[in-house]
Amino acid sequence: MPRTAPAAHPRPAPEAAVPAGPVVTVETVGGGAVALPARATHGAAGYDICSRETLTIAPGRFAKVPTGLKLAIPEGFEAQVRPRSGLAAKHGVTVLNAPGTIDSDYRGEVCVLLVNHGPEPFTVEAGMRIAQMVFAPVTTMAFATVASLAGSARGEGGFGSTGR
């Protein structure tokens, strides 16, 4: 029998006293009611995002889960798609490519790659909170080719070179 997480809890009302930051404009797709990203508490860094459809993920498998959201993230920012700790702890379900990156110039529907590491099928219900988005500034870099790099205390020590 497939496992199903409890129904999504009602979201708290947006807090009017929170100062406004950069604005992310949103287009909803797929018909039906699509939940906008929302923070669960005043101190939450992540904005919960929800599935727009019901689907089941078999153990050891992954699925691309649509959210019904298209975003215009301000230039100079990205959104990182991260797992929800409750889904991971209770069901073994997490974001496959965590953190996934949504670039400011991407305009397609936001989808989340969920993977079921649990022993039983997991059913994602429409409207279920499946991941969280954390917004971060983007730093751009320039690259320069040199004949040899400056040394460091670590040198070329790679995987496992700094301890267990």
Secondary structure, 3 states (H helix, E strand, C coil): CCEECCCCCCCCCCCCCCCCCCCCEEEECCCCCCCCCECCCCCCCCEEEECCCCEEECCCCEEEEEEEEEEECCCCEEEEEECCHHHHHHHCEEECCCCEEECCCCCCEEEEEEEECCCCCEEECCCCEEEEEEEEECCCCCCCCCCCCCCCCCCCCCCCCCCC
